[in-house]
Amino acid sequence: MLVLRLARIGRAKYPTYRIVAAESARAATGKFVQVLGHYNPHTKELVLKTDDIQRHIANGAQPSNTVVKLLQREKVELPTWVKLKVKTVKKAAAPVAETAAAAEAPAE
């Protein structure tokens, strides 16, 4: 399956990224099918090949969360099935006995 993701390039402690179409089984910085743009997080510069990106997505390529955010920032038309995945945090249940005892203790 083809994915659209960021591949880190640049010197030490100053990362810049390529937006690439790659096989999902490959390493993040391994071989890729095509370079679709680049992004510099320090200057917020973003260059995209929107025609190629839309062609890959139309053929079923799955964009990563970061790529979806960058495409939305540039107002690129995305299909309805492309969704931003949001992590849900489950809150741990507080022990009832400890909270009830703390509430009944007199305040000094």
C-alpha positions in Angstrom: 0.0 0.0 0.0 1.3 3.5 -0.9 1.5 6.1 1.8 2.3 9.8 1.8 4.6 10.7 4.6 7.5 12.9 5.7 11.1 11.7 5.2 13.7 13.5 7.3 16.6 15.2 5.5 18.9 18.0 6.5 21.9 18.4 8.8 22.2 17.4 12.4 19.8 19.3 14.8 18.2 21.1 11.8 15.7 18.8 10.2 13.9 19.5 7.0 11.5 17.1 5.5 10.5 15.8 2.1 6.9 14.8 1.4 7.2 11.5 -0.4 5.0 8.7 -1.7 6.4 5.4 -0.5 5.5 1.8 0.2 4.2 1.4 3.7 6.5 -1.6 4.4 9.6 0.5 3.7 11.6 2.4 6.3 10.6 6.1 6.8 13.8 7.3 5.2 14.2 4.4 2.8 13.3 4.1 -0.9 10.3 6.1 -2.1 8.3 6.2 -5.3 8.2 10.0 -5.8 9.0 13.3 -4.1 5.8 15.3 -3.7 7.2 18.4 -2.0 9.3 19.6 0.9 8.7 21.3 4.3 11.0 23.3 6.5 9.5 23.5 10.0 11.8 26.3 11.1 10.7 28.8 8.5 7.3 27.1 7.9 8.1 27.0 4.2 6.0 24.4 2.4 6.3 23.5 -1.3 3.8 21.0 -2.8 3.2 19.3 -6.1 -0.6 19.3 -5.6 -1.4 17.6 -8.9 0.8 14.6 -8.1 -0.5 14.5 -4.5 -4.1 14.5 -5.6 -3.4 11.8 -8.2 -1.8 9.5 -5.6 -4.7 10.1 -3.1 -7.2 9.4 -5.9 -5.4 6.1 -6.5 -5.7 5.1 -2.8 -2.5 6.4 -1.2 -3.0 7.0 2.6 -1.6 10.3 3.9 -0.1 10.4 7.4 -1.6 12.7 10.0 1.2 15.3 9.6 0.8 15.3 5.8 -3.0 15.8 6.2 -2.4 18.8 8.5 0.0 20.3 6.0 -2.4 19.7 3.1 -5.3 21.3 5.0 -3.1 24.3 5.8 -2.5 24.8 2.1 -6.2 24.2 1.4 -5.7 21.2 -0.9 -8.9 19.5 -1.9 -9.0 16.1 -0.1 -11.6 13.3 -0.5 -14.1 12.7 2.3 -12.5 9.4 3.4 -9.3 11.2 4.3 -9.7 11.9 8.0 -7.3 13.2 10.7 -6.8 10.5 13.3 -7.2 11.8 16.8 -5.9 9.9 19.8 -8.3 9.6 22.7 -6.9 9.7 26.2 -8.7 7.4 28.7 -8.8 8.9 32.2 -8.0 6.5 35.0 -10.8 5.9 37.4 -10.0 7.5 40.8 -10.5 5.2 43.8 -13.8 6.1 45.4 -12.8 5.3 49.0 -9.8 7.7 49.0 -11.8 10.6 47.6 -14.7 10.1 50.0 -12.3 10.0 53.0 -10.5 13.1 51.8 -13.8 15.0 51.5 -14.9 14.1 55.1 -11.7 15.0 56.8 -11.9 18.3 58.7 -9.9 21.2 57.2 -7.4 22.7 59.6 
